[in-house]
Every structure is written in structure tokens, then in C-alpha cells.
Amino acid sequence: MLLVIFLLLYMTYGSLLDAAQVLLAVPFGLAGGVYLLYALGYNFSVAVWLGSSRSSGPRSDRRGDGDLPGRGGGAQREELAAD
């Protein structure tokens, strides 16, 4: 199963290094989040689970400007910044 996920990540990012970084970053990030919740004494509420599931998903930001493809807004921000 991990091999299939790795192949899908490789096809998405086009680089073995990028696919490996995403594959390793997600479980370590989730484990760190769970550890901090335990260390700080927070409860595992619905909001915590939703936030952790939302923040653990890799983004496909290929342009590098922080805006997801197909959502627009990147060029508009640049025009507003120039004014």
C-alpha cells in the first residue's frame, strides 16, 4: 500500500526526493501533533481531529506563490501590491 502511495506521489511531484519528503513528513507531523496535545493536556475534540486531518494533507502548490492552482487570486494580489 505504501508503494502505491509513493508511486502516486512520484507521479504528482515528478521527483523521488519530493515524494519521499511528503511520505515521511505526514506521519512525523501527526505524531508530533499528538505528542504536543498530550504534553499540553488538551482533549482530543472534534475540532482537533478536523484540524489535524486538514493540516496533514500535502498541498499541490506547483507555482510557489502560496496559492493553489485553479483558485485565482495570485495575480490579483500582485496587482494590488503594485498599486
N, C-alpha and C positions, 0 to 999 in steps of 0.2 A: 504493500500500500504506500509506503514511504517513497518507493521508487517511482510510482505513478505520480505522486505529488511533486517529486523532484523533477520529473520529465515535464510536467505541466508548467512548473516554474521556469525551467530552462527555455521552454518554447515561448513563454511570456516575455522574459527578460533578455533572452539571447546570449546569456553568459553563464558559464558554470559557477563563477565566483559569486555573482549576484544571486543565483538560485540557492547556493549553499548558505549565503548570509541570511536570506529570508527564512530558509528552512530551520536554521539554528536560532535565529533571533526571536521567533514567535514563542517557542516553549520556554526559553530563558526569561523572556519578558513576562510571560504569565506566571512563572514560578516566582519571580521577584515581586510581582504584584500581590500574590497570595501571601508570601512571606511578610511583606510590609503590612498587609491587613491584619495578620496575626500579631505582629510585633507591636502595632499601634492599638490593638484591641478593638478594631472595628468589626461589626457584624457583616455577614455575607447577605446583604439585602438584594432585592431585585435590581435596584439601581447600580449596585456594584457589579453584578453579573453582566448587566447590559453594557456598562462602561468598559469592562474588561474584554468582553467579546468584540465590541466595536473598535477598541484600540489595538487589538491583537491582529486584525486583518491587514495584510500588506496592501499598500496603495499602488496603483499603476500610474504614477506621475512621470511620464516619459519626457515632458518638456523641461522639467526642472524649475518651474516658476511657482510651484506650490498649488497650482490649480489643476483639478482633474480634467483630463481630455473630454471634450464634448460638453462642458458645462459653461463655457464662455466666461467672461469676466476678467480674464487675464489681460486682454488688450484694453479693456475699458479702464482697468486700474492704471495701466501705463499712460493712457491719455489723460486721466485725472491727475496723475503725478506730474505730468509735464505742464499742466496749466498753472 
